[in-house]
Amino acid sequence: MYKILFIITAMVFSTSAYSQHTVQGKISDPETGIPVFGATVYFPQLEKSGMSNAEGEFRINNVSPGNYQLVISSLGYATRTLNITVPLSSSLEIELRTSAIEMEAVIVSTPFHRLQSENVVMVARETTENLVRNGARSLADGITQLPGVESITTGSGIGKPVIRGLSSNRVLVYAQGVRMENQQYGDEHGLGLSSSGVESVEVIKGPASLLYGSDALGGVLYLNPEKYVPADSTSIDAGVTYHTNTLGTEANAGFNTAGERFRFLLRGNYATHSDYETGDKERVTNSRFDEIDIKTGVGYQDNRYRGDFRYNYNNSNIGIPEEIGEQSTSKEMMLPYQQVDNHILSFDNKIFFNNSSLDLKVGYLFNNRKEFEDHHHEEEGHEEEEEEEEEEGPALEMHLETLNYDIKYNTAKWGNFETIFGVQGMYQTNTNFGEEILIPDASVRDIGILATTHYHLDKIDFQAGLRFDNRNLKSKEHGLAGEDEYFAPLERDFTSYNGALGMKFNVFNSLIVRMNGATGFRAPNLAELTSNGSHEGTNRYEIGNPGLNNEQNFQGDLALEFRNEHFEIYTNAFYNKVNNYIYLNPTGEFIDNDPVFQYLQDDARLYGGEAGLHIHPHPIHWLHIESSVELVKGERQTGENLPLIPATSFTNTLRLEWDENSVLANKYAFLTVKSTLAQNDVNEFETSTPGYTLLSAGVGGNFGIKGQVFGLRLSGTNLLNKTYIAHLSRLKPDGIPNRGRNLSISLRTAF
């Protein structure tokens, strides 16, 4: 390791030996000849950007020699990608053609960082700004606006992503470029992340084990952090949001500055909510929560090296609701509740050579999860005993420490081939400190080796790759053999080979066909192998199975996309075969009044897809009509339905965006109707869920007061105050409805 660090350091300090170059040019509209002001010019490989001035001119300094992609985008114009060689022989003359299609962004979660229209794999992407202004109260809530993505919820404070019917350890979450590890096996364990300081969300729907290893069997939720401002600029912003349903407030502020080489940002967010109110105007007792989130980053870049050091601290106190009981608007925590501290340190390095580059990402994560329980003492003296219990400490406390690394070498282009070789790994320890133990002290070691290549022709692109993974899991003995809650020592090795092959074919300029096939795997997690105890959040006694094998799947995916200047239409179908699918099965026994569940395996399959339509008439740029449908079915080989499969849903949105001169600038308004059908294809331990329809709407825009610009937005969800229970709500067995009507008002400004 020391030799590797020495080599990297030597490379970094040797950058001064290379010459620096400037990329400059002019952007114009070919129909009118008018310069395009405010266009973004971006090097994805370098993560350097610039912006065109009133004359359409731009200039980006300190670019090292090599071949690059240059992405040019501006609102109202079609995004362009140019392949250029630095140094340039002359300034660039770039033409952008008007288009009603919204600006495309570079997809970061796939290996070659291309625009979505150029990607072989279909990736859903949305900015957090759009998610929030469409009514999302949290990150877990916002991702459900993406087709094929839902959330398993426990009240309004806990949400876990579900991609095409798969969740928990089958969906991998990436933040700050490193994989999140936060005891995500638990249904009642949330993301532990805030949308604050997250610029956009990308979702790979399908096995991504080739790129990310174990736990990416069902897909990847990739969170792109806030970018630094352009060189020689500074930005300060602040905002506040109020939610009527939970009487919740959220305050946010950020500072972002950049010089020619060094960059710095700092963002803080604080949110607090009381118990949420249902459509019946009853508050769900102990669904309150609060959150503190702090993100900071320091970056450095010259012509041969880019480094980015980021830190995120997130503290959440989340009530665990069990009933509709005491009606209160208090925001003070009551038993039972979780207290979760997440620390994420990431260091992203990129070293540029002539026509190739080396990426090195290192991440350290510390997750401290505490659960304070209510043992339901007798009424007399209850409050005193409850306070005493909290003072004694948590009933459950687990420390999860994770060190992971990701090294990729992007080779120089050979003809039409681009190739990446990589090594990824992880070392993790789980340590218990509470009086109760759900899983034993243990360690996990991962290593994966991968290679992937992209072949480009004018009308067709191919992408293929192979990967090998090994995981070693070792747990310690705890307790005495033969007694309840005894944990036997365990050591297991899991290996897997995986591959992917995909093709994108431009039938003609407006029609794109994508076909992808990929295998994925997931090694059993510590809970599935070793659990032996009751858990407050699940109200069940779980028994692990030390003989479990890898889950292994194959998914085929077909996507069709047609777009012109007036409308877009897409359809995406998939079939996912999962061997050795791991599931919980009741034994019929009870321990400490909790039903006993044991982990078993069986083959399973999931199939379905998404389809959508987006109409945006070219002469009427301000009008958008959007419709989508998502469907997924899941069943075991024996014919039983899989649990927690989302119901079929239809979403229709009317959206207006315009900017005529008036009191408000950059105005928008939307009206969304989402209809969820009844879910009758249920597991034998579930019950059917009736269908429901929810109405949402919102308006917003910018206004100025004495030269200071403010952004104002008002959004409402479940405007008809419908009383309903979502199929993926963990409170459904208790008959507790989801959240009723909520109005959110937000005010922001920047300096």
N, C-alpha and C positions, 0 to 999 in steps of 0.2 A: 504493500500500500504506500509506504514512504517513497519508493522508487517512482510509482505512478504520479504521486503528488509533485515530486521533484521535476519530472518530465513536463507536467502540465505548467508548473511555475516557470520553467525555462522557456516554454513556448510563449507564455504570456509576455514575459519581459523581452522576448526577441522580436516582438511586433514592431518596434521602432525601426527595424531594418527594412521594413516594407514601405513603399511609397503610398501616399494617400491621394485619392482622386475625388472629384466632384461630379455629380450627375445633375444636370440641369436641362430645362426645356420649357416648352410652352404648350398649354392645353387650350383648345378652341372647339367651337361648335361648327361642323363643316357646312351646315345648312345656312347659318347666318353669318359665319365668320367671327362671331363675337367671342372674346376670351371667356373661359369658364373660371369663375371665381370660387374659391373655397373647395376645390377638388382635392381629395386626399391621394397622395402618391406614396406607395408603401412597398418596402422590400420585405417579404415574409421571412426569407432566410436570415436576414440581418435584424429584423424587428426595428428597422429605421423607417421614419416617415417624414413627409413634408407636406406643405399645403400651398396651392396656387394663390397668387395675389390677385389684385383687381385687373392686372394685365394678363392673367392666365399663366404667369411665369412661376416656376418653382426651382428650388436649389437644395440639394442634399450633399453635405460634406462628409469627408472621411469614409469613403467607400473603397474597400480593397479590390485589387484586380480579381476578375473571375466572371463566371456566367451566372446571371441572376434572373429571377422572375420579378417583374415590376407590375404592381396592381394599381390601377387608376380608377377611382370611383367618385361619383358625385350624385347628389339627389336629383332625380329627374333624367339621369343618363344611364345607359347600359355600362356596367363595369367592364373594363378591358384588362387583359393580361398581356404583357410584352416580355419577350425573352431578349435580354440585352447582354452585351459583353463590355466590361469595364477594364481599361479606360475607353471612353467613347471617342469616336473620331470627330463628332460634332454634337451640337445641342439637339435634343429630341423635339420633334414636332408631333404632337399627339392630338388626335381628333376623337371626341366623345359624341356619340349619337344619342339623341333624345330617346327615352324609353319610359313607359309607365311601370315597367318591372322594377321592383324595389332593389336598392343597392345590394349586391352580393358581398359577402365577407369571406376571408380566407379561413378554411376549416383547419383548426389546430390539432384536433384529436386524431386525425389520420396522418400517416407518416410523411407524405410528400407536400403537405401544406398548400393545397390548391383551392380554388373557388369551388363551390358546391356543384356548379354546372360542369366542371372539369373533373370531378371526383368519380372514381370507380364505385366506391361505396356510398350509398345514400345516407346522409347524416342530417338529422333535424337540428336546427339552430335558431336561437332567439336571444335578443338582448334582454338583460334583466330590467332595463328601463321600460321596454314594451310589456314585459310580464307584470310589472308593478302597476303601470298605468292602466292595464286591463283588469285590475282589481285584486291581484295576488297579494296576500298578506304576508307570506313567507316564501322562502325558496322552495320548500317542499310543496307548497300550494301552487306556486307559479309553474313548475315543470309539468303539471297536469294539463296545461294549455297546449302542450306539444302532442300531436297525434301519436297514438301508440304508447303513451306514458300516463300512468296513473300513480296514486299514492295510497299506501296503507297508513291510516291515521289512528291516533289515540287522542281524541279531543282535538283541540286546535293548536296544541303545542308540539306534537310529535307527528312526523310524517316520514315515510320511507318510500323511495322510488320503486315503481313496478314497471318494467319494460316488457310488453307483450306477454304478460302473465307471470313473469319471473321477477323475484325480488330478493331481499336480504343478501346473503353471500353470493348470490348468482348475478348480482349487478354490482359492478365496481365503480366507485366514485373517485374522481381525480380532482384535486384542488392544488393550485400553485404548481402544477406540473408533477405532483407526486401522489401516489395512491393513498387514499384515506383508510385508516385502520382505527376503528372506534367501537369494537365489540358489536359490529353490525349484524351479527347473527340473530340478535334479539328483535322480535317483532315490535317491541315497545321502545327500541333504541332509535332515536332520530338521527338526522344527518350530523348534528353538532356543528353546523355551519350557518352563517348569515349571508343573505344576498348582498349586504353592504360590502362594497369593494370588489364585487364580482361583475365583470363587464358583460359576459354572455354565457349561455349554456348550450352545450352541444351534446347530442345523444346519438350514440351508435346503437342501432336496434338489431341485435343479433350477436352471435359469438365473436368476441374480439380477443380471444386468448392468444392469437398470433402476436398481437401488439402488446398485450398487457398481462398475459399469464393467467394463473388460477383466479377464479372469482369473476372473470369477464365472460363466463359462459353465456349469460343472458343479455349482456350489453354493457355499455359504459356511459356514465353521466360525467361529462368533462366540463369543469367550471373554469372559465378563463378569467384570470385576475384583471383588475383595473390596470390600464396601460399608463405609462408615464406620459406627461405632456411633451410636445415637440421641443426640440433644443431651444435654449434661450427664452423660455417662457415659464410663467408661474400661474397656478390656478388655486383659488380658495373657494370652497362652496359649503353651504350649510342648508339643512332642511328639517322640517318637522311634519309628522303625519299623525292624524287622529282617527281611530276606528270606533264607530258608535257601538258595535255589538259587544265588544269586550271592554269598552271604555279605555281602550289601549292607546298609548302614546309611543311614538318612536322618534328619536332625535338623531341626526346624522350630520357629521362635519368632516371635511377632508382638506388636505393641503398637498399640492403636487407641484414640484418644480424640477427643472432640468437645465443644465448647462450644455456645453458642447460634448462633454464626456461623462460627467457625473449626473445622477438623477436621484431624486428622493420623493417619497410620498408617505403620508400618514392619514389614516381614516379611522374614525371612531363611531360607534353606533350603540345606542341604548334603547331597549324596548321593554315595556311592561304592560301586562294584560290581566284583567280580572276574568272570572269564570264566564264562558261564553253563553249566549242566550239562544235557545232553540226557537223554531217557528211558533211553538206554543207559549212563548214568552216565559219559559222557565230556564233558570240558570243551571248549568251542569256543574255540580259541586266539585271543587278541586280541579277544574280544568284551567286554572290560572297558570301563568308562567312569566318569567322575565329573562332578559338576555343582555349581556355585555359583549361587544365584539370590537376588537382593535386589530387593525392591519397596518403594517408598515413595510417599506421596501427601500433598498439602496441599490442602484444600478450603476454600472460603468461600461463604456463602450468606446473602442477606437476602431481602427481599420482592420484589425486582425483578431480582436477578442471582444466578447460581450459577456458580462457577468451580472447576475441578478440575485440578490439575497433578499428573501421575504420572510416575515414572521406574522403569524396570526394567532391571537389569543381569543378564545370564545368561552364564556362562562354562562351556563344556563341552569335555571332552577325551574323544574317542570312538575306540576302537580299530576298525580295519577288518578284520574276520575274513576269512580266506581258506581255512582248513583246520582239521581237528582234528589238531593236532600236539602241541606241548609242553603237558603237563598241569601247570597252575599255578593257585594261588589268589591270586597276587600282584595287587595293584591298581595297580602302577606301569605307566605307559604304555610300549608297545613299538611299533616300526614295523611297518606303516604306521598312522598315526592322524590324526584331524582335531582341530584346536583352533579352536573357534568362540566369538567374543565378539559378543554382541548387546546393543545399547543402544537402548532405546525411551523417548523423551520425548514426552509428549502433554499438550496443554492444551485442556480441554473447557470452553467458555463457553456459557452460555444466558442470554439477556436476555428478560424477560417484559414484554409490553405488555398492554393490556386485551384479553383474548380471543385473543391471538396471541403468537408468540415467535420469536426468532432464535437459531439454533444455529451456533456457530463452533467447529470442531475443527481443531487444528493438530498435526501429528506430525512428529518427526524421528527417523529410524532410522539407526543405523550398524552394519553387519555386517562383521566382520573374520574371514574364513575362511582358515585355514592348513591345509595338508596336508603332513605329513612322510612321505616315501616310503622304502621299502627297495628298493634296486636289486639285491638278491640277489648280493652280492659273493662271492668265493670264501671257503670256510670259513676259511682261514688269515687271521687278522687281521680277521675279520668284525666282531667286537664293537667293535674300535677304530675301524674305518671307519664303522660305524653311528653311534657316538657323535660322530665328527667331522662326519658329515653333518648330524646334528641341531644341532650347534653352529653350522654354517654358515648355518642358517636353513631355512625351509620350501621345498619344491620348488614349491608352489603357494600364492600368497597373493593374495587379492582383497579390496578394500575397496569396499563398496557403501553409498553414502550416499543417503538418500531423504528428501525434504521433501514432505509431502502436506497437503492442506487439504480441508475439507468444510464448506460453508456451506449451511444450510437455513432457509427461512422458512416457519413453520407459520402459515397464514393463519387469520383468525377464521372461525368456522363460518358458512356461508351456508345456512340451512335445515338439510337433512340432509347437506350436503357438508362434508368436511374436506379441505383441499388443502395440498400441500407443494411448494414450488419450491426447487431446489437447484443449486449449482455445486460440482463436485469437481475436484481437480487434483493433479498430482504432478510433481516434478522429481527426477531420479535420475542419479547418476554411478557408473560402475564403473571402478576403477583397479587395475591389476596391479602387484605388487611382487616376486613370486617369479620363479625362473629359468624356470619353465614357464608357458605361457599357454594357457588353454583357450578363453577368449573375449577379444576385444580391449577396450581402453579405450573407453568409450562413454558417451553420455548419452541420457536418455529424458525426453520432456515429454508429459504427459497433461492433457487438460481434458475435462470432461463437463458437460452441462447437462440437467437433468431436471425433470419435473413429474409428480406422482402425486396421485390424489384417491380418496377413500373416500366411498361413498354408503350411508347406513344407513336401513333400514326395520325394522319390528318383526320380521319373519320372514326378511328377505333383506338381504344386504350385497353391494355391488359395489365393486371396486377396479380402477383402470386407471391407466396411466402411459405416458409417452413419454420418450425420452432420445436425445441426440446426443453422440458421442465422437470425439475426434481424438487420435492418438498420433503423435509424431515421434520417430524413433530415428536417432541419428547415431553411427557408430563410427569410430575412427581407424585409419589404416594402420599395420601393424606388419610388420617384416621386409622381405625383398627379393622382388619379383615373380619367380615361377618356382621359388623354393626351397620346400622343405617348411615347413609351419607358417607360411606367408605369409598375412596378413590384409589383404585389400583394403579400402579405405575404403568406407563404406556410409551412405546416408541414405535413409530410407523414411518415408512418411506413411501412416497407416492411419486410416480413418474408418468409422463405423458408426452406423446408426439402429436403435433397439430399442424394443420395446413390450411391455406385459403387460396382460392382462385376466383378472380372476377374479371368482368369485361364491361366496358361502356362503349356503346355504339351510337354515333350520331347518324340516324337514318337519313335525316336531312336537317337543316339548320334549326328547325323548330321541334324536332322529335328526338328524344334521348331514350335509349333502352339500356338498362343495367341488369346484369345477371351475376349473382354471387353465390358461391358455395363455400362454407367454412366449417371446420370442426372446432370445438371448444371443450374445456374440461374444468372441473372444480374438485379440488381435494376436499374431503370432509373436514369441517372445522372442529375446533376444540370442543364446542358444546355438543355437537352431534356424536363425537367419539366418547366423551367422558362425563357428560352431565349426570348428576346424581343429587337432586335437591329441588326444593320448592322455590318459585320465583314470584315475588310480590306483583310484578307487572303482568304476569301471564295467568296467575291463579291456577297453576298446575304443577305437578311434580314430574320432572323430566328425567328420563334414564337414557344415557348414551349407549351407543353400540360400537365397541372397539373394533369390530370386524368389517366396518363399512369400507367400500371401495370408491374409487374416483367416479364422479358423474362425468359422462362423456357424451357429447352431442354432435349432431350434424344439422346445419340449417341451410336450406336453399331459399334464395330470395330473388324475386323478379320485380323490377320497378320500371314503369313507363312514365315519361314526363313530356308533355307538349306545352309549348309556350310561344306566344307571339305578342305583339304590342297591345292586344286587347284582353287576353285572358291566359291563364295557366290551368292545366288540369294534370293530375297525377294519380297513379294507382300503384300500390306496393303490396304484393302478396308474399307470404312466407310459409314454410313448413319446417318444424323443428322437432327432431327426434332425439330424446334424451334417454340414454341408457343409465341404469342404476340411480334413478331419481330418488333422492332422500326425502322422506316425509315422516311426520309424527303420527303415531297410531295409538289410540287409547287401549289400555290393557283390561279395563273394567275394575281395577283395584283403586283404593284410596289410601293415601298416606297423609296424616295430619289434616284430614278433611279436604285434601286436594286430589283431584283425579290424576291417575298416573298415566303418562304418555311415554312411549318408547320410539326411538328412531329406527325405521325400516327402509328398505330399498325396493324399487320396482321400476321397470321401463315405463316411459311416458312419452307423450307427443303433444305438441301445441301447434296450432295452425290458425291462419287468419290474415289480416292485413289492414291497410289504411287506404283511403282514397280522398281526394279533395279537389276543389274547384275555386279559382280566384279570378274574378272578373274585374278588370280595371280599364274601361273604355279609354282609348288614347286621347280623344278630344276632351274627356272629362277626367283629368288626372286625379282629382280630389275624391273620386268615388271608388270604393272597394267593396265588392260583395264576395264573401268567403264562405265556403261550406266544406265540411269534412265528416267522415265516418270512420270509426275504428271498431274492429271485431277481432276477438281472440277466443279460441276454444282450447281446452286442455283436459286430457284424460290419461289415466294410467292404462297399462297394457291389459289389465283385467276388466277394463270398461268403466271403472268408477271415475267420476269427474275429479280433477285436481282442485284443491282448495284455493281460495283467494284469487279467482280468475275474474278480471274486470268485466262488467256487463257491456254490451254493445251500446254505443252512444253516437249521437249526431250533433254537430255544432254548426250553427249558422250565425254569421256576423255581418252586419252592415257597418262600414267604417268610412268616415269622412275626414279628409286631411286637406287643409287649404291655408293660404297665407296672404289673402288680400289685405290691403292697408286698412286697419281698423284699430280698435283699442287693444285687441289681443292679436299676437303674432304666433305663427306656427300652431295654429288651432287644429284640434282634432275632436272627434266625437265617435262613439261606437255604441252599438246595441247588439248583444249576443244572447242567443237562445240555445241552451244545451239540453238535449233530451236524452236521458239514459233509460234504456229499456229494462224490463224486469229480468232478473237473473234467476232462471230456474234450473240451469245446469250446474247443480251444486254438489259438493262433496257430501258423503253420508253424515258427516258431523256438522254440516252447515244447514241453514234454512234458506228458502227462497227469499228474494228481495224484490219488492214492488218497484216499478219504474217511476220516474219523476222528471219534471222539466223545471229548469232554473233560468231566470232572466237576469241578465247583467247589463249595465250601461255605464257610460262615463263621458266626461268632457274635460278639456284642458287647453292651456295655451300660455303664452308669455305676455307680460305687460311690464311697462316701465314706470318708475316713479323717480323723478329728478335724476335721470340718467342711469339708475340702477334697475337691472332687469330681474324680474321674478317669474318663476314658473308656478302655475297654479293648476291643480288637477283634482277632479272630484269623480269618484267611481263608486258604484254600488253593486253588490252581489246578492243573489237570492232576493231580488227586489220585491217579489210577491210574498215573501216571508213563508215560503213553503216548509211544511214539516215533513222531513224525509230522513231515511237512514240509508247511507251508502253501503254497498255490499262489502267494500274494503275497510269499513270502520270496525276497529277492534272493540268498540262499545256496542256493536249491534247485538251480541248475545244478551246484554243487559237492557235492551230496548231503549237505548238512549239516542235521540235524534242528533243529526248534524247541526251545524250552525245555521241560525236564521238570518234575517236581513242584516246586512252590514253596509254602512256608508263610510267611505274613507275620503278624507280631505287632506291634501298635501300642498305645502308651500316650500319652494326652494329658490335659492339665489346663488350666484357665483360672482366672484370679484376678480 
